[in-house]
């Protein structure tokens, strides 16, 4: 019976190959060949709310000693934070910051961030940029790398400068200004 199943699988795969080949994906090199590099500067505000009835970031894991740590070392949070035009939470929504961050520092509040800034407005609607790196959250100005993107930001690289605009040290809620420089192709 197993032999018959294997034969049927091979026949099914062989029959599907011509159909699958009709969906050839254009190579990435051909998509950027002849295109110009462009530098785009973006400015927006990240609203991270960990308190209240409707938080935009929630703790999904922690280490056994996380609560004893002054830096909450080992805590991991999943975020779906609004990105707005100004620090006012009611200002124009530009997109969402979706991803995770965790406390990776034992002696300082050093967050490791893996976040996609997904834009939902204007010419960047449907495009995203990805940040991956250390965020020394209590440092006035910090820099993180842009490691990729989608849509208009496909093959993006660059950097993000983050500055805390407002922080409630009791709850951990924060509004952070982001200035992002992205190199991509047009």
N, C-alpha and C positions, 0 to 999 in steps of 0.2 A: 504494500500500500504506500509506503514511504517513497519507493522508487517511482510509482505512478505520480505522486504529488510533485516530485522533483522534475519529472518530464513535463508535466502540465505547467509548472512555473517557468521552465525554459521556453516552452512554446509561447506562453503569454508574454514574456519579456521580448522575444524575437518579434512577435506580432506588433508590439507597442513601439518598437524602435523607430520605424519610419514616422509614426505619428509624433513621437517625442522630438525627433530631429527637426520637425517643422517649426518648433519653438526655440530655435537657436537663439542664444543670448549674444548680443553684440559685445565684442570684447571691450574692456574698459579703455584700452589704449586707443581704439578707434573713436570712442566717445569724446576724448579730450584732445585728440590730434587736431591741430589747427586752431584750437581754442586759446583764448588769452587768459592769463592769470589776472585776477582782480583782487583788490584788497577792499573788504567791507568792514566798516566800524559800526557796531551795534551798541546801544545803550538802553538798559531796561532795569527794572527792579524786581527782585526775587522776594516773595513773601512766604516765609517758613513759619507755620503755626503748629506748635506741638501741644498746645493746651486747648481747653474748652471742649464743647460738644462736637465740633466739626473740625478736627485738626487736619492740616494738609500733609503732615508727616507723622508717622506712627512708628513706635518701636516694635520691631519684629523679632529681635533676638538680643540676648545679653549674656555675659559671662557670669559665673557664680559670684564673683566679687565686684561686679560692675557698680552696685549701689554703694560700696565702701570706697570707691575711687573718687577723688576730687575732680577727675576729668571724665568720669563715666566710661572709663576704658572698657572696651568690649561691647558697648551698646551699638546696635545697628538699626537704622531707621530707613523706612521706605517713604519716598516723598512723591507728591503730585502737587507741587507748589505753583501758584499763579505767578506769571511774569507780566508786569504792568508797565505802562508808559511813564508813570511818576511814582513817588513813594506812597501816594494815597492809594489804599487798597481798593477804592472805588474808581480809580482811573482806568483808562482804556486797557482791556486785556489783550496782550500781544501773543500769549501762548502759555505753556505749562513747562515746568522743570520736573521731569519724571526720572526717577532713578533711586539710588540709595546712597547713604553716607553712614560712616561708622567712626566711633571714637578710637583712633589708633595710637594716641599718645598717652603714656603713663604719667608724665610729669607736666605736660602742657596740653591744652585743648587743641589737638591736631586731628582734624577730620580727614578721612580718605573719602573722596567723592567720585562716584561713577554716575554721571547725570547727563541726560539728553535734554537740551532746551528745544522744545518742539513749538514752532511758531504757527499761529492760527489766524494771523491777520496780514493784510496787505500783500505785497509782492513775495513775501517769504512764507505765506500760508502753505503748509504741507512740508516745509523744509525744517531741518533740525541741525544742531551742532552738538557734539559730544565732548564733555569735559571729563578728564580722568586725572586725579592728582590730589596732593595734599592741600588742605585749606586750614591754615593756622587761624582759626576763627576769631581769636581775641587780638590778633595783630591788626593794626589800623588799615593797612593795605596789603593784599596778598595777590600772588599771581599763580594761575593754574593753566595747564596746557589744553588747547583744543586739539583733540586727536582724530577728529573725523566729522562727517556730516552726511546729510541726505538731501535730496531735492536740489535746490539751487546751490547748496553747500556740499555737494558730492566731492569727495577727495579733499575736504577742508583740512587746514592746519592753521594754527595760530595760538593766541593766548587770551586769557580772560583776567582782567583786573577787578577784584572784588573789594568793596569798602562797606563796612557795616554802617547803615544809615540810622538804624534804631535797633536796640536789643533790650528785652526785658530779662534781666539776669535771673529773676525768680522763676519764670515759666520756661525760658529758653526760646520764646518767640522772637523772630528777627525779621527785619527788612534790610536787604543787602542790595547795594547798587552794583551793577555789572557793566563794565565797559569791555567789549570784546572786539578783538581785531582778528579777522578771518581772511585767509588767503584761499581762494577757490577759483574755479574755471568758469568762464562765460562764453 
